[in-house]
Amino acid sequence: MNTKTNIALVTGGSRGLGKNAALKIAQKGLDVIITYRSNREEADAVVSEIKAMGQNAVAFQLDTKNSKSFDAFVKEVTDHVKENTGSPNIDFLINNAGTALYSPITDVTEEQLDDIVDIHFKGVFFLTQKLLPYINDGGGIVNVSSGLARFATPGSSVYGSVKAGVEMLTKYMAKELGPRKIKANVIAPGAVETDFGGGRVRDNEEINAMVAGATALGRVGLPDDIGGVVAFLCTDDAGWINGQRIEVSGGMFL
């Protein structure tokens, strides 16, 4: 990594939307740090792909469910960045890592709810808090929500509700970090064909057809539909966008 290039950290950047975002960010000329939870090989493949573009990249292991690990993770990341650039700072944080929960309210367990809250809200909150001293003034934060925070479909009560919390948290970040000129925005993807949630949108023909029928552009989303929007928010062209929810769903349930 070098001091002339901005650096973005993408959690959950080894696959799916996070991988696509990391690649699109690299195409914008930024160096990229990605995290992975368990699959080092997938993460290394993304790193190699980014390096092939001429940008620097590195992967670190992180489980965003375990906030007790954040201090050690931040030290690992900032030590690496300082060694390579002379400064421990990054410019953009993309809070993307996550997992799904599909269950009716009647069946949700306390353990399931805690897991989703820990990963998608508590993890986002405290990882951002720990990294704030190392985000350059004028940088940015991109949080990932979901169309399920706007509309309700049976089985997504916990996930959708927690993502709604992330959207409000993003507004508070924008307000409180304004004096440092750090922007905070949230993207809300619609249903996308990835392995998320066991690949149900991608692999279940009935669900795929339902989503396509409910979407103004007539198809299910693809990772390529999402990553470029995240990358745009990491550029000067998006410098006046702040505290906003940007739904990237092709017009789902309008």
Beta strands, then each sheet from edge to edge (+ up, - down):
strand 1: 7-10
strand 2: 31-36
strand 3: 57-61
strand 4: 90-95
strand 5: 135-144
strand 6: 183-189
strand 7: 245-248
sheet 1: 3+ 2+ 1+ 4+ 5+ 6+ 7+
end
